Amino acid sequence: MDNKTKIKVPVMAEVAAAGHQPEWLFWVGSAGAFDDRYKKVSREFAKILSFLKVDYAVLGTEESDSGDVARRAGNEMLFQMQALTNIQILDMYGVKKIVTCCPHDFNTLKNEYPDLGGNYEVWHHTQFLQKQISEKKIQFDTKLFKDKTIVFHDPCYLGRANNEYDAPRSILAGIPSTKVEMKRNRSFGLCCGAGGGQMFKEAEKGSKEVFIERTEEALASGADIIATACPFCMVMLTDGIKYKNEEDRVKNYDIAELVSLGLGL
């Protein structure tokens, strides 16, 4: 993904100062803002939003971590501090609808912020993209992937935590290519090994790390592309592909990147 197309990303403070309230807030998330690999996903999704002429903005430097990892790791006080700060900023701008590429932030903003007074309509980017496709606002006419086989890895916080299995598969169904499933998928899908704060701690004793197990399942499917929809999953599966020395044969793309490529953006 070396597409360096420049796009103008609206910032909430500037948009609000001009007297406008955007329909959507694009919650970039910590990974989307700081992880080099996932910054590419944020850029591609922003390009899609611009292509669709979506009325949106980002918080920019006013956005802070959602607090997901702090809560999973047991630091409830830090989580509440993060959440309350974010809620104050979101409410100050009158935010009603949020879309994010990160299932962890999606789950936290949607299901946990209401307990602290933050009530918003929160969408994961796969749900948002599926809606655009169903409304015929996105139509694929690409032969880019016609000879490729794609397998989708279910992120835990999108699937089991929020029962969303169909949106990503519906998007992939519209991209001309061959689709396969891993042995364990949907509600039986195996975690990538990063959730619950595990990404930031040392591996525990065992015969095999989770991300290796999941990567082996993905490779066994015979896919050329492992599609993900989560920054944590992307890190773990990309590492797994490298560990297995398969990076020349198998690629890991976020669904937003596949949509952007499919649209020729």
C-alpha positions as CSV (number, residue, x, y, z in Angstrom):
1,M,0.0,0.0,0.0
2,D,2.1,2.9,-1.3
3,N,-0.7,5.1,-2.5
4,K,0.2,8.6,-1.2
5,T,-2.9,10.4,-2.5
6,K,-3.2,13.5,-0.4
7,I,-6.6,14.1,1.1
8,K,-8.0,16.9,3.3
9,V,-9.2,15.4,6.6
10,P,-11.6,17.8,8.4
11,V,-10.7,18.5,12.1
12,M,-13.6,18.9,14.5
13,A,-12.3,22.1,16.1
14,E,-11.9,23.8,12.8
15,V,-15.2,22.7,11.4
16,A,-17.0,23.7,14.6
17,A,-15.3,27.1,14.5
18,A,-16.8,27.6,11.1
19,G,-20.3,26.9,12.5
20,H,-20.8,23.5,11.1
21,Q,-21.6,20.2,13.0
22,P,-20.6,17.1,11.0
23,E,-22.9,14.2,10.8
24,W,-20.1,11.7,11.6
25,L,-17.1,11.6,13.9
26,F,-14.3,9.3,12.5
27,W,-12.7,8.0,15.7
28,V,-9.2,7.2,14.6
29,G,-8.0,5.3,17.7
30,S,-4.5,5.0,19.1
31,A,-3.4,2.3,16.6
32,G,-4.9,4.2,13.7
33,A,-3.0,7.3,14.8
34,F,0.3,5.9,15.9
35,D,0.9,2.4,14.5
36,D,2.8,2.7,11.2
37,R,0.9,-0.2,9.6
38,Y,-2.5,0.9,10.8
39,K,-2.0,4.5,9.9
40,K,-2.3,3.3,6.3
41,V,-5.7,1.9,7.1
42,S,-6.8,5.2,8.6
43,R,-5.7,6.9,5.4
44,E,-7.5,4.5,3.1
45,F,-10.7,4.8,5.1
46,A,-10.5,8.6,5.1
47,K,-10.1,8.4,1.3
48,I,-13.3,6.3,1.1
49,L,-15.1,8.8,3.3
50,S,-14.0,11.6,0.9
51,F,-14.9,9.5,-2.1
52,L,-18.4,9.1,-0.7
53,K,-18.6,12.8,0.2
54,V,-19.5,11.8,3.8
55,D,-19.9,14.8,6.2
56,Y,-17.4,13.9,8.8
57,A,-14.5,15.2,11.0
58,V,-11.8,13.8,13.3
59,L,-10.9,15.1,16.7
60,G,-7.2,15.3,15.9
61,T,-5.0,16.1,18.9
62,E,-8.2,16.3,21.0
63,E,-8.7,12.5,20.7
64,S,-7.3,10.4,23.5
65,D,-7.2,6.7,24.0
66,S,-10.6,5.1,24.6
67,G,-9.3,3.4,27.7
68,D,-10.1,-0.1,26.4
69,V,-6.7,-1.6,27.2
70,A,-6.6,0.0,30.6
71,R,-9.9,-1.6,31.6
72,R,-8.9,-5.0,30.2
73,A,-5.6,-4.9,32.1
74,G,-7.5,-4.1,35.4
75,N,-6.8,-0.3,35.7
76,E,-10.4,0.8,36.2
77,M,-9.4,4.2,37.4
78,L,-7.4,5.0,34.3
79,F,-10.2,3.7,32.1
80,Q,-12.7,6.0,33.8
81,M,-10.4,9.0,33.6
82,Q,-9.9,8.4,29.8
83,A,-13.6,7.8,29.2
84,L,-14.8,10.8,31.1
85,T,-12.3,13.1,29.4
86,N,-13.4,11.8,25.9
87,I,-17.1,12.0,26.8
88,Q,-16.6,15.7,27.8
89,I,-15.0,16.5,24.4
90,L,-17.5,14.4,22.4
91,D,-20.4,16.1,24.1
92,M,-18.8,19.6,23.7
93,Y,-19.0,19.1,20.0
94,G,-22.4,17.6,20.1
95,V,-21.2,14.3,18.5
96,K,-24.1,11.9,17.8
97,K,-22.7,9.3,15.3
98,I,-19.2,7.7,15.5
99,V,-17.5,5.4,13.1
100,T,-14.2,3.6,13.9
101,C,-11.9,1.0,12.4
102,C,-11.0,-0.5,15.7
103,P,-13.4,-3.1,17.2
104,H,-11.9,-2.5,20.7
105,D,-12.8,1.2,20.5
106,F,-16.1,0.3,18.9
107,N,-17.0,-2.0,21.7
108,T,-15.9,0.5,24.4
109,L,-17.6,3.5,22.9
110,K,-20.8,1.6,22.1
111,N,-21.2,-0.6,25.2
112,E,-19.2,0.9,28.1
113,Y,-19.3,4.7,27.7
114,P,-23.1,4.8,28.3
115,D,-22.5,3.7,31.9
116,L,-20.5,7.0,32.3
117,G,-23.0,9.2,30.5
118,G,-21.6,8.9,27.0
119,N,-24.4,7.9,24.6
120,Y,-23.6,7.7,20.9
121,E,-24.6,5.8,17.8
122,V,-21.4,3.8,17.2
123,W,-20.6,2.0,14.0
124,H,-17.6,-0.3,13.1
125,H,-16.2,0.6,9.7
126,T,-17.3,-2.8,8.2
127,Q,-20.9,-2.0,9.2
128,F,-20.6,1.5,7.7
129,L,-19.1,0.1,4.4
130,Q,-21.7,-2.6,4.2
131,K,-24.4,0.1,4.4
132,Q,-22.8,2.1,1.6
133,I,-22.7,-1.0,-0.6
134,S,-26.3,-2.0,0.2
135,E,-27.3,1.6,-0.8
136,K,-25.3,1.2,-4.1
137,K,-23.0,4.1,-3.1
138,I,-20.0,1.7,-3.4
139,Q,-19.9,-0.6,-6.4
140,F,-16.9,-2.8,-7.4
141,D,-15.9,-3.3,-10.9
142,T,-12.4,-4.5,-10.4
143,K,-10.4,-7.5,-11.7
144,L,-7.6,-6.7,-9.1
145,F,-8.5,-9.7,-6.9
146,K,-10.2,-12.0,-9.4
147,D,-7.3,-14.6,-9.2
148,K,-6.9,-14.2,-5.4
149,T,-8.3,-16.2,-2.6
150,I,-9.4,-14.3,0.5
151,V,-10.0,-15.6,4.0
152,F,-11.5,-13.4,6.8
153,H,-10.3,-13.5,10.4
154,D,-13.1,-12.6,12.9
155,P,-11.9,-10.0,15.5
156,C,-13.2,-11.0,19.0
157,Y,-14.6,-7.6,19.8
158,L,-16.5,-7.3,16.6
159,G,-17.7,-10.9,16.5
160,R,-18.3,-12.6,19.9
161,A,-18.5,-9.3,21.8
162,N,-21.0,-7.6,19.4
163,N,-22.3,-10.5,17.2
164,E,-21.2,-8.9,14.0
165,Y,-20.1,-11.6,11.5
166,D,-22.0,-10.7,8.4
167,A,-20.9,-7.1,7.6
168,P,-17.3,-7.9,6.7
169,R,-18.2,-11.0,4.8
170,S,-20.9,-9.1,2.9
171,I,-18.3,-6.6,1.8
172,L,-15.9,-9.3,0.7
173,A,-18.7,-11.0,-1.2
174,G,-18.9,-8.0,-3.4
175,I,-15.3,-8.0,-4.4
176,P,-14.7,-10.4,-7.3
177,S,-12.4,-13.1,-5.8
178,T,-12.5,-16.5,-4.2
179,K,-13.6,-16.6,-0.6
180,V,-12.7,-19.4,1.9
181,E,-13.2,-19.8,5.7
182,M,-10.8,-21.0,8.3
183,K,-11.6,-24.2,10.2
184,R,-12.6,-22.0,13.2
185,N,-14.7,-19.0,12.2
186,R,-17.5,-16.8,13.3
187,S,-18.5,-17.5,16.9
188,F,-16.0,-20.3,17.0
189,G,-13.2,-18.2,15.6
190,L,-9.8,-18.2,17.4
191,C,-8.5,-15.0,18.9
192,C,-5.4,-13.5,17.3
193,G,-3.8,-13.4,20.8
194,A,-3.7,-9.7,21.3
195,G,-7.0,-8.9,23.0
196,G,-7.5,-8.2,26.7
197,G,-4.3,-6.3,27.0
198,Q,-2.3,-9.4,26.0
199,M,-0.6,-7.5,23.2
200,F,1.4,-5.5,25.7
201,K,2.7,-8.2,28.0
202,E,5.2,-11.0,27.7
203,A,4.0,-14.4,26.5
204,E,3.1,-16.9,29.2
205,K,4.4,-20.5,29.3
206,G,3.0,-22.9,26.7
207,S,3.8,-24.9,23.7
208,K,2.7,-22.4,21.1
209,E,1.7,-18.7,21.0
210,V,-1.9,-18.0,20.0
211,F,-1.0,-15.8,17.0
212,I,1.1,-18.7,15.5
213,E,-1.9,-21.1,15.9
214,R,-4.2,-18.6,14.2
215,T,-1.7,-17.9,11.4
216,E,-1.3,-21.6,10.7
217,E,-5.1,-21.9,10.4
218,A,-5.2,-19.0,7.9
219,L,-2.3,-20.4,5.9
220,A,-4.0,-23.8,5.8
221,S,-7.0,-22.3,4.1
222,G,-4.9,-21.7,1.0
223,A,-5.7,-18.0,0.9
224,D,-3.5,-15.4,-0.8
225,I,-4.9,-12.6,1.4
226,I,-5.9,-12.7,5.0
227,A,-8.5,-10.0,5.5
228,T,-8.8,-8.4,9.0
229,A,-10.8,-5.6,10.5
230,C,-8.9,-4.8,13.6
231,P,-5.4,-3.1,14.3
232,F,-4.6,-5.7,16.9
233,C,-5.4,-8.6,14.6
234,M,-3.4,-7.0,11.8
235,V,-0.3,-6.8,14.0
236,M,-0.5,-10.3,15.2
237,L,-1.3,-11.9,11.8
238,T,1.3,-9.9,10.0
239,D,3.9,-11.0,12.5
240,G,2.7,-14.6,12.1
241,I,3.0,-14.4,8.3
242,K,6.6,-13.2,8.8
243,Y,7.4,-15.8,11.4
244,K,6.2,-18.5,8.9
245,N,8.3,-16.8,6.1
246,E,5.2,-16.5,3.9
247,E,5.2,-12.7,3.5
248,D,6.1,-13.0,-0.2
249,R,3.1,-15.2,-0.9
250,V,0.4,-14.1,1.6
251,K,-0.6,-10.5,2.4
252,N,-2.7,-9.1,5.2
253,Y,-5.1,-6.3,4.4
254,D,-7.7,-4.5,6.4
255,I,-11.1,-4.6,4.7
256,A,-11.0,-0.8,4.3
257,E,-7.8,-1.2,2.2
258,L,-9.4,-3.9,0.0
259,V,-12.4,-1.6,-0.6
260,S,-10.1,1.4,-1.4
261,L,-8.1,-0.8,-3.8
262,G,-11.3,-2.1,-5.3
263,L,-12.5,1.5,-5.9
264,G,-9.1,2.5,-7.4
265,L,-8.6,5.2,-4.8
